[in-house]
Amino acid sequence: MDANRPHANASSTFAGTQNEFLLAMKSLGAAIESRDSVCRPSNPLRVSLQCSANNWGRVFGPVQIVAVQFGPGGRPAFEVWQYQCVDGLILCVGCQCERFAAENWVTVRAIFLS
């Protein structure tokens, strides 16, 4: 991964558990795949979520990017950010972008629980 790491250990804190984090994502409209019994805990969970950055920030706090993967033409293909929960770390994979005039949105496509 071609990573740009402005803060190598940057993470925000979520004052709940990983399950509470998942429930909060669902409250924002996320569809999260069910974990199959043959999946290893290190496998990502696929997520489909798009919400305003303001709504995301109210629920989870700020997004602090820890890595960026660049695609063709040097444009960011996806970003990675993380939250420390009381029972482990959640790594989010997605992007932040301007969706409408001057309104930022957060898109999440996958999460890793550790």
C-alpha positions, 0 to 999 in steps of 0.5 A: 500500500502506498501510504501517506502517514501524517500521524503514524499512530493517529486514532480517535477514541470511541467511548463504547465497545466495538459492537456499540460502534457497529450499532452506531454505524447502523444508526447512520444507515450502514449495511454491514455484512454478517460475519460467517462462522468460517471467517477469521476475526482478521477478515474485513467486514464489508460495509456500505455507508455514506453520510455527511461528515457532520453526522459522522463527527457527531457520532464518532468524532473526527476522522484522522487519516492514517493512510491513503492509497492513491489510484491512477492519476494520483487521486486518492483511491481510498483512505484509512482511519481508526477508532480506539474502542474500549475493547479493541481497535476499529479500522475504517476503509473508505473516503471523505469527499465533497459531495455537494457544494461545500458539504463533505461526506464520509463513505465507508466500504470496509472495517477491520476489528482487532 
